[in-house]
Structures are given as C-alpha cells and as structure tokens.
C-alpha cells in the first residue's frame, strides 16, 4: 500500500479556512482525512513569524489603500452635503471652544500657583531682586528665549540666574522649591 496523494492546493485552502474558524490541527486532520503532520505541513508556512509579518505588512498596505479610498468618498460626500457639512463644522468648532475655555481655566489656576510660589510664599532660593540662586540654567537653555537672565561668575564658573518674578511659570515644577520660613 503506497502513500496517499493529495491535491495540496485544494487541501491547503480547506485547512486554512478551518484554521481561521479556530479548529486545532488534530480536528482539521480528522475533518480532511489526513494526518496531523500533513495539516502542519500545509498550514505552518502561513503561520510562522516571517509569514505573519509579511501578511501583516500586506494587510497594512490594503488598509492604507482602503483608508485612502474612504477619505476620498468622505470628501465627495461632504461636497454633496454642502450646508450640512457646515453644521458639523460649527458643532466641532463649538466643542473646540469649550476645550479651549477649559484650558484657559487651567492656565489661570497654574498661574496663581506659580505666583504663590514666587510672591506669596517665596522659595528660599529666590533673592531680593527676584533671581533664582540655584545653578540650574546653562547657556544653551536660554538661547532663543525672552527670559530675564543675569550672567554671573561664581567660583570661577559662569552661572546664569533666571528672574523668576518675571517668569513665575518656570517655578511650577521646580523640585527644589522650599518656602523661606
């Protein structure tokens, strides 16, 4: 008795379809009337990592193409809608205005917090002129900014002092904040 001969292409198609349905190799083999090894031989090239990566890349390309086509269709629909599109735009602008308003409120809170650290309960590192006495600025940190900075030489080293009364925002996240008390 010789080995069974299979039409691999037809069998592979059926095996892959059953695998997509979630069946195990053993169950697929039982349904197709072949060995588990034959099922593995047919399916494994489609399940190894390189094959999967290639399939994912191909799928990504197809999805990009579909996305592009959907975008084109959406654009055509929006042209057809005309005034309905303006209503949607007005709704989006209204939502955006609410978000901006909330952000403005948050900025006011942050500003008061910064001013509190600098003016109301000043940090012990701020001198009488409003400059931070910590050595936290480098020359590259101040280039291109409009910060009020004073250049000093301390122990032979060039140090840049930032006027935090002019720029209290920078004190918000300072890890060295200590009240003067």
C-alpha positions, 0 to 999 in steps of 0.5 A: 500500500503506497502513500496517499496523494493529495491535491495540496492546493485544494487541501491547503485552502480547506485547512486554512479556512478551518484554521481561521474558524479556530479548529486545532490541527488534530480536528482539521486532520480528522475533518480532511482525512489526513494526518496531523503532520500533513495539516502542519505541513500545509498550514505552518508556512502561513503561520510562522513569524516571517509569514505573519509579518509579511501578511501583516505588512500586506494587510497594512498596505490594503488598509492604507489603500482602503483608508485612502479610498474612504477619505476620498468618498468622505470628501465627495460626500461632504461636497454633496452635503454642502450646508450640512457639512457646515453644521458639523463644522460649527458643532466641532468648532463649538466643542473646540471652544469649550476645550479651549475655555477649559484650558484657559481655566487651567492656565489661570489656576497654574498661574496663581500657583506659580505666583504663590510660589514666587510672591506669596510664599517665596522659595528660599532660593529666590533673592531680593531682586527676584533671581533664582540662586540655584545653578540650574540654567546653562547657556544653551537653555536660554538661547532663543528665549525672552527670559530675564537672565543675569550672567554671573561668575561664581567660583570661577564658573559662569552661572546664569540666574533666571528672574523668576518674578518675571517668569513665575511659570518656570517655578511650577515644577521646580523640585527644589522649591522650599518656602523661606520660613 
